[in-house]
Amino acid sequence: MKKYKLILHGLNCAHCAGLIEEKISNQPEYENVTFDFVNKILTLETSEKEDNLAHRIQKIVDSIESGVEVKLCNDGHHNENNHSHGNCECGCCHGHDHNIDSEDEDVDSEGKNGFFGKARPLAAGCTLFAISLVTPYILKNEYAFWGMLILQIAAVLVAGYKIFLKGIKNILKLRADENFLLLLAVTAAFCIGETTEAAVVTLLFVLGNFIEDYAVDKSRKSIKKLASIRPDKATVLENGEEITVPAEKVQPNTTIIVAPHERVPIDAVVTKGSGFADCSAITGESIPVEITEGTTLLSGTINGDSVLQMKTLRPYSESAASRIIKIVEEASAVKGKSEKFITKFARIYTPVVILAAAAIVLIGTLLGAADFKEMLYRGLVVLVASCPCAVVISVPLGFYSGIGAASKKGVLVKGSKFLEVLSKADCVAFDKTGTLTTGKMRVSNIKTYGDFDERSALALAAACEKYSSHPLAEAIKKAADGLDLPILINYNEVAGKGVTAEYNGKTVVFGNASFLQENGILTSEKHTCMLAVDDKLMAGFDFSDSIRADARKVVDNLRSGGFKNIAMLTGDKKEYADNIALQCGIENIYAELLPQEKVEIMKKLSKNSKASVFVGDGINDAPILAAADCGIAMGLGSEAAIEAADAVLSDGNIKQLPACIKTAKRTMRVIKSNIAFAIAFKLAVLVLAALGAAPIWLAVAADTGVSVICILNSTLNVK
């Protein structure tokens, strides 16, 4: 089985997308089928030959929605610019001319698909209708009626001819969509002499489509702005000359130049220059970061006022901005329970409503509630109001807005499934080292023995560790910064144990207790590292990991936000774990754990909670990240972290976690309010329609009006 990605150009109907995904999933030769409606990417696994795949999928798509072009995109990249294919004909999107993926068709342009281009038929229809209303006052003779009738027919045709053509086209396919039902209702209104109502219904329908089209357009464009954080070009320094090349062609260890106020195209380290940088697009941190030589900047970072010379660290495709874009783009394909519910709801709801409309007409006529013509009118109102478009479109857009909002805060959530988990989570477990702490060791205590003083012991220990890169050695050298180090001879390092050397004719041993014992030095003292001179214990060194500055605040915010169980899981010794937990305000401490023991405890915590979250470095914690309902990794530096986790803290700091959880909760509130509002409004109109108290214009409001409100609610209130 091989994984493929296909882009479906011109597919703008969320309901059709769900039908296509379902039909392809039911084919035995395709597995793990997911469709990302926002980016129009269909992902599947198959053993079918690549040459035939696009053709087969095209046939399936055509059976549901014509005018959609299927293309393979094996590299995962796609671009719908300059494409203008067919439009939705299923009725759920009312036959809109969306075309909202083309940058050439901006909503502010005056082309036929731009803002003014789409408004012209509506404006012309409204003008003709307005003139028709004043015609009787102008003519005041036997021609007044005919003049008004002709003008209202013209208004209907000018404003709604595209909708009517799509309705006819779809009924020829034996698919009675909303466009056809509108045509039927308008025709019936003309036949019974309700010409004004026919014109009003058409104009309201087209107006609703126009507003909804504009709202969805804006939503999609705001989502696609994420790609702007990744520059396409890079300025490379070759033989003293600056050359602009495509960023994707720049290899690691290449020298690049970043001009003032430009974005860094590829993850790189500063080799020349200093100043400040805006990292908000990557980390969500609004405060500028100071830059010096040796500072690593992630791609997407905006340089300040200085010119920087940098050395690239990794390829363009593996840099931070590319990873962020990939995660956010693919996130909408990972569907949560709410999205799956909506898909099932739309599949069941639509046929039920059609049967209900038929029952209203037949039963109402037989029972004498009204004549057949009146009951037929009521049935048409029910059908026009029944489209599930408002819910089908607003839910995925709401989730994607939430994922986008979280990414702006520096948290990359890999799908609506995990956004739902974060919204209801009440249990969180943290790894210690590198999560609650900085991961950088420091000397916390020096105890001297005999006549030795602390400064002499520290200087001698630092001299022993002069050539070591071990974290504890680095901590000792940092503590001894500024001291004059003695010169040692006959230096010998035993990896993972310690160092032996000579100083002024005396034997020096520095290392852990077992290393000292191997060298004939027996002691009952317990320190992480110990220093001995001529078989006498000189000093003992203890180390600790420094707590992150925001750790206590994050824990307090989570507790006040509804987290009942906050725990720390670590393999470190209990005394170290207790010290860090005390500083962070964490009461549930699990220390000295093996990896499998961490997993077992995480599973128990998950069983006793609504949803559980684990936050760790993602490198050695892959099993426990999987055991939690949502595993969150620290930072973008490790590919293993991104692959193992369900979400990523892009700047490697937990301070944005509470804000992300608030965004998740707000997203779910908006989505649930959309579902409740849309269903309640539609049901109310359906009941009124059955009783004969709802005109067709109200049915139009129940459809397009509710869609607009839900879309705007999804895109404006999720922050």
N, C-alpha and C positions, 0 to 999 in steps of 0.2 A: 504494500500500500504506500502510495506517495501523496504528500500533501500539496494541494494546489490552491491558488487564489485567483479568482476571476472578478473583474469589475463589470457591473451592470450599468452601462451608460444609459441615462435617460429614465431610470426608474425613480419616480418621485412619490409613489404611493406606499405608505407604511403597511396598509392592509394587503396590498398585492405582494409586497415583500414577504409578509408572513405566509401567504399562500404558496409562494414560490419555494420558500425554505421548507415548508411542510411537504410539498410534493417531491422535492429532490430527496429529502430525508427518507421518504417511503420507497425510494428506488434501492434495491438490494446491493447494487454495485457501488453505492456511495455511503460513506461513514463519516461521523463527526461533522455533520453539516451545520454551519452557522452562517448567518447573514448579518452583516454590519450595515444597517440602513443608513446611518449618518454618512459613512464613507462609500457605501454601495459596493462593499467587498463581500463576495461569497467565498467561504473557505470550506474545503471538503477534502476527504481522503479517498483515493480510489486506485485500483490497479489498471484502470482503463488507459489506453494509449493517449498521450497528450494531443496528438494530431486530431483525434476525434472528439476530445472532451468538450471543447467550446461549442462544437456543432450540436452535440447531444443536449447540453445545457440550454443552448439557444432554442431548441425545439420545445423544451419544457417551459421555458420562460414565455415563448410565443403563445403557448396554449392558455396562458393566464393573462398576459399583458403584452400587447403588440407594441412595436416601436422602440423596444429596448434592445440595445446592442451588447452582446456578451463578448468579452475579450479576456484572454489569459494575461495575468501579470505575475510571472513567476518570481520576480524580485521583490514583490510586495509593494512596489511603488505604483502609483497611479496618478493620473491627472485628467480631469474631465474638461479642462479648458478647451474652448473652441469647439465644443460639441453641442449640437442642438438636435436631439433626437425626439422620438415620439413622446406623447404625453399620456398621463394616466387616463385609462378609460374604464376603470372599474366602478366609478361612481363615488368612491370614498373620497376622492380628492376633487370631485365635481368637474373633472375634465380640465383642470387648470393647465395653463402653459407655464409650468414651474420654471424649468430650465435654470435652476438656481445654482448650479455648480459652475457655470461659466463665468469667469471673471470679466469677459467681454460684455456680459449682459448685466451690468451693475444696475441696481434698482434706481439709481439716480440718472441713468442715461436716458436719452430720448428715442432710442431705437424701438423697434416694434415689440421687443420683449422687455424693454426697460420700464421704468416707473410710469413715464408719460405715455409710452406706447401702449401699455396695458390699460391705462386709464381712458384713452380716447374713445373706444366703443361705449364704455359706461357713460362718459360725459355726453356723448352724442345721443345716447338713448334717453338720458335724463332730460336733456334739452328738448328733444322731440315730445317727451311725455308732458313736460311743463307747458309747452305750446298747446298741446292737445287740450289741457285743462282750461285754458283761456279762450280756446276757439269758439265755444258757444257764445261768449260775451262779445266776440269780435264780429262774427258773421251774423248772428241773430236771425237766421232764416232756415229754410228746409235743408240747406247744405251743411249746417253746423254739426249735425249728428255724423254725417259721412266724413266730414273733415276730421272730427275727433277720432273716429274709428280708424281712418287711414293713418293718422299720425301715431296712434297707440300701437297699431300693428307694426308700423315702421320702427317705433321705439323698441318693441319686443325683438324684432328681427336684427336690428343693428346691434343691440346690446347682447343678445343671447344666441346668435346664430351658431357660434362654435359649440356651445353646449348642446343645442338641438341636433347638430350634425353628429356629435359623439353619441348622443342618445340613440339616434337611428342606427348608427354603425354597430353599437353594442347589442341592440335588440335583434339585429340580423345574425348575431352570434348566439342568439337565445339567452342573452344576459340582460335582464331588465334592471339597469342601474338607475341611479338617482337622476341622471341627465334625461333619460327616457321618461321617467316618471314626471319630471318637471314639464317636459314637452307635452305629455299627456294631460297634465293638469291645466296647463295654459290653453291648450286646444279646447278642452272641455269648458273652461271659463269663457272663452270666446263664443262657443256654441250656445251657452245658456244666457249670453248677453252680458256677462260680467267682464267687460273689456278692461275697465279700470283696474280691477283686481288682477287680471292676467298680466298687465303691464307692471303693476307694483310688485308682484311676486317675482317676475323676471328680473327687474332692476335690483330688488333686495338680494336675490340669489347671486347675481353677478357682483354686486357690491361686497357681499360676504366673501365670495371667492377671492376678490381682489385684495381685501384686507388680510385674509388668511394667507394668501400667497406672499404678500409683503412681509408678514410676520415670520413665516417659515424661512423665507429668503434671508432676513436679517439674522435669524437664529443660526442657520447654516453658516453664514459668512463669519459670524462671531466665533463659531467653533473652529472654522478653518484658519482663523488668524493665528492659531497656535503655531502653525508652520513658519511664521515669520521670525521665530526666535532662532532659526537655523539658517545662517547665511549660505548662499550657494557658491560664493566666490571666496577665495583666499589670496592674500598677497604674499608671495614666496620670495625670499631673499636668495638669489643665486649669483655668485661671483660679484657681489657688491651691487647688483641690480635688483630692483623690485619688479616682479612679474605677477600679474593677476591671472590665476588659473582656477578651474572648477575645484571647489573644496573637496569633492569626492576623490580627486586624483592625488591629493596630498598624502604622502606616506608618513609614518612615525619617524621622529628624529629629524624632521624638516624644520628649518628656520622660517618663521613667518613674521610679518609685520602687521600690527593692529593699530590703525590710526585712531585719533581721538574720536570718541562717540560712536565707534563702530562696534559691532558684536564680534566676539571671539568665535571663529568658525569651527575650530576643532579644540578638544581638550589639550591644553599646553601649559608649560611652565615658563614663567618669566625669566629671561636670561639677561635682559637689559631694559632699564626703565623703572619708574615707580609712579605712584599716584593712588587713585581710588577707582573702584569699579562697582557697577550696579548689578547685583546678582539676583534681583527680585524675580526675574523670569524663570530662574532655575530653582532657587531655594525658597522663594516667597519672602525673603528678608528685605525690607525696604531700606535699611540703613546701609550706606555705601561701605564697601570693604577696602581696607588699606592694602595696597600692592607694593611689594618690594621684590628684589631679585630672589628667585627661588619660590615665589608664590605660584601655586597651581590654580589656573582659572578654567572653569568648565565652559564648553561651547554654549553660546547663547548669552553669556555675560556681556554687558555693555561696558566698554572701556570709558574712562573719564576723559580728562583734558590732556593726557600725555601720550606720546608715541611709545608703544611697547614692542620689544623684540622677544619672540617666544620660540620655544622648541616643542613641537607637537609630541604628544604622548601616545596616541592611539589613532587608528583610522577614523575617517569621517563618520562611517556607518556605526561605529562603536562609541562615539562621543556622546556626552550627556544629552545634548539637544535632540540628537537622532533617537536616543533611547526613550526620552520623554515623549516625543511625537509618536513613536511606534506603540508605546504602552497605551497612550490616550486614544490613539486611533483604533487599536484592537480591543479596547475596553468595552465598546458598545456591543461587541459580538458575544460577550459573556453575560448572559441574561439571568436576572434574578427571578424570584417567585412572582413579583408583581407583573413583570413583562410577560412571563409565561401565562399568567392568569388572563391578561388582556388578550393574548393570542387565542386562548380557548374561548374567552368571552365573546369575541367578535365572530368566531366560527359558529357558535351556538346561537348567539343573539339575533343575527341577521335572518336566518331561515325562520326562527320562531316569530319574529315580527311580521314577516311576509305572510305566514300562515294566519297570524292574528288579524292582519288587514283583510285577508280573504274571508275570515270568519265574521268580521264586523259587517262586511257587505252582505253576505248571504244570510246570516242569522238576523241581522237588523231588518232586512227586507222581509224575511219570512214572518218575523214577529210583529211587523207593522210599525216599527219605531219611526220609519220614514220611508219615502218612496225610494225606488232603486237608484235614481239619479242622485239623490241626497246621500244615500249610503255609499255609493261609489265615490262621491266627493270626499266623504269622511275617510274611506279606505285609502284614497290617494294622499290625504294629509298625513295619515299614519306612516305610509311608506316614505314620503319625503322627509319626515322627521326621524326616521329610524336609523340613519347611517351612523356607524360607530366611529367615524373618522376622528371626532374630537378626542376620544380616549386613546385610539390606536396611535395617533401622531404625538399627542402631548406626553405620554408616559416615557417613550424612549428619549424624546427631547429633554424631558425633565431630568432623567438619569444622566444624560450626556452633559447637560449643563452643570449638574452636581460634580461629575468627574472633572470637568473643566475648571470649576471653581476650586476644587481640592488641589488640582495641579498648580493653580496660581498661588496657593498657600505652601507649595513645596511638597505636597503629598500626592503620589501617583497611585491611583486606585485602578486595579485591573479589570473592573467590570461592575455592573449594577448589582450583581450578586453580593459582592463584598461591601458595596456601599450600603446595602440593606443590613448586612451583618453589623457594620459599624454603628448604624443608627439605633440598633436595639441592644448592643453589647453592654453587659454590666459586670464583666470580669476581664481583667487585663493582667498578664504576667510579663515581667521584664527580665531579660538577661541582665547580668551585672556589668561585666567588663565590656566597654565600648558602647554601652547603651545608657545605663544610668551614670556610668563613669566615663571619663575621657579616653580610657585605655592607655594612658601614659603614666608609667610608674614614677613614684617619687620616694625619696628616703624620708620615712616618717619618724624614725627613732635610731639614735646611735648610743649604744651603751659601752663604755670603756671599762677595762679591768686593770688592776694594778696601778702603776704610775703613769700609764699612757693617757694623753689628753685627746679630746675629740677631733681637733683640727689635724693633728699629726696622723691619727688613725684614718681620717677621711682622705687626706692627701696620699697616704700609702695605698689605700684601697683603690683610689682612682688611678694611681700609677699601675697597679696590677691589672686594671680593666682598660688600660689605654688603647689597646688594639681590638677590643671586643665590641661587637654590635648588639649584644644581648640587651633586651629592654632594661634589665636590672643594672647592667653595666652603664647604660646611657643615663640612668637615674643617678648613679653614683658620680659619674663625671659631671653631670649638671650641678649636683650639690657641691662639688669641689671646685666649681668655676671661680677663678680668681686666686686659687691657692697655688703655691709653687710645688710642683710634683717632684718627688725624688726620682733619681735615675736608677733603674733596676738592671741587673744582668742575669744571664742564664734563665731567661724568661721562658716558661713553658705553660701553654694553656691546654687543658683537657676539656673538650666541648661538653657543655651541659653540667659540668661539675665545678671547675675552679681553675686557679692559677698558682703555680709555684715559681719563685724567683729568689734572687739574692740581693740584699741591700746592706752596704757597709760590712760585708762579710757575714751577715746574718741570713738565715733561711726564712723566707716569707711564704706563708700559705694562706690563700684566700679562696673561700668557696663555701659550699653547704656542709652540713654536719658530717655527712658520710664521707665527703672528700677529706675533711680534716682527720677523720678516723683512719682513712686509708693511708694517711701520711703520719700516723702514729700519735695523733693529738686527740686525747680523750677528754670530753667535757659533757656536763649535764645541762649546759645552757641551751636554750632553744631560740635561735634567731634564723632568719631566712638565709643570711650570709654571715660568715665569721672570719675574722682576721687573726692570724697567729704569727708570732715572731720567735724563732728558736724554741719551738714547742710550747710556748706560753701564749694563752689566749689574750689578745690585745683589745679586741672590740667586736661587738655584734651589731649587725645592721638589719633593721626591719623596714619593710616597704609597704606602701599603700597606693591604691589607684585614686586619683582625685575625682571627686564627684562633679558632674556637669552643673554649670551655674543655674540652669533652669529646671533641674530634676525635681526639686522639692515643689516648685510652683506647678509643674505639670501634674504631679501626683495629687496635689491639693485640688487642682481644677477638675481632674477626672473624678475624684471623690465627690466633689460638690455637684458634678454633672450627672450623677446617678450610678457610678461604678461602686458596687457593694463589696467586691472582692478584688483587691490589688495585691499582687504577689511578686516575689522575686525568686527566680530559679537560677542557680549558679553551681558550678563545679568547684568554686573556691572554698577555702576553709571557712568554718562557721563564724570564727571571730571576725574575719574580714567582712563577711557578708552581713553580719549583725551591725557592724559599724556603719557600713554604707546604707543599709536599710533604715537605721536610726536617723541618719542625716536626711534621707528622702521622705521619711514619714510612712514607710511601708511596714506593716505589722506581720504579714504572712511571709515567712522566710523559709526557703528550702535550699540548703547548702550541701556541699560535698556530693553533688549528684553526678552520676554517670549519664551519658547521652540518652540511653534507654529509660533511665529513671526519670529524666526530664519529660520524656514523652508520656509516660504513665501518669505522672502528676498532672500534666496538661490535659490529658483525657478526662481525669477525674474532675478538674476544675470546669471543663466544658460541659460535663453532664449536669453539674449543679448550677448552671447559669443559662440565661436566655440566649446569649451568644458570647463567645470568648475571643480574646485578642492576645496574640503573643508578639512582643517586640524584641528583636534580636539582631545580631550583625548579619545573619543570613548565610554566613560562610560555613560554619560548623553546626548550624542549627536547622538544617533542612528538614530533618524528621519532625522536630517540634513545631516548626512553621506549618508543616502539613497537618499536624495534630490539632492545631487551633482552628476555630471557625474562620478566622482571618489572621494570617501571618504577615507581619510588617517588618521589612528589612531596613537596616540603617545604611543610607548612602547609595550612590550610583557607581562606586568604584569597582565593585565586584560583579561579574556576570553571574556568578553563582547566587548572589543575593537576589538579583532581579528574577532569575528563573525560579527560585524556590519560594519567593514571597507572593502574597496576594496584593500587597501594596508596598510602596517604597517611599521612605523619607529621603527626598533627594539630596538634602544638605547634610545628611548623617547626624541629625540632631532631633531629639524628641519634642522640642518646644512647639512644633506645629501640630502635634497630635491632637490636643483638645480642640483646636480650631477646625481640623478636618472632621472630627466627630460631630461637631456642631453643624457643619455643612451637610453631613450625611443625614442628620436628624431633620434639618430644614428641608432637604430634598425630598425625604419621604413624606413629610407633612404636606408639601406642595403637591406631590403626585397623588396622595390619598384624597386630598381636597379636590383635585381635578376629576378623579374617578367618581367621587361621591356627587359632585356638582353636575357633571355631564349626565350621569345615569338618572339622577333625581329630576333634572330639568326635562330630559327626554321622556321619562315615564309620565311626568305631569302633562306634557303636551299630548302624549299618546292617549291618556285617559280623556282629556278634553276633546281630542279629535273623535274618539269613539262616541262621545256624548253629543257631538255636533257643535261644540263650543269653541273650536279652534280653527281659524281660517288657514289657508296655505301659507300666508306670509309668516305666521307664527311657527309653522313647521320649518320654514327656512331659517328662522332665528334659532330654533332648537338644534339645527344642524351647523350651518356656517358660523352663526354667532357664538355658539358654545365652543366650537373649534378654536376661534380666534381668542376667546377669553382663556381657554386652557393653555394654548400655546404661549400667550403673553405671560400667563402666570408661571409657566415652567421656565421661561427664559429670563424673566425680570426679577423673580423673587428667590431664585437659587443663587446664593452668593457665598 
